[in-house]
Amino acid sequence: MLVHGKIQKWGNGLALRVSGVMRDIPNFKEGSEVDIEVTEKGLHITKAKSKRRIKLPFSEAQLLKGLNPKTGHADAIANPLVTEYGDKS
């Protein structure tokens, strides 16, 4: 299908409005992630393949549960001297 569009100024850049069949046929919605292939002939825009989310065995809250400065080894954190911060200029 051939669709005619117009590239217009948008701020300091250029934009192509994705509306009508350009939006509806590939089922683009606000926030849709896309892959854009750039060639000398133009642009080829496709929906990005969904990234598989890895289900981790523990949540952040579970990992931090029960931690305090002693069990989190805060006592092992170095206290740098003022001279170790380097030049402030």
Buried (B, 14 or more C-beta within 10 A) or exposed (E): EEEEEEEEEEEEEEEEEBEEEBBEEEEBEEEEEEEEEEEEEEEEBEEEEEEEEEEEEEEEEEEEEEEEEEEEEEEEEEEEEEEEEEEEE
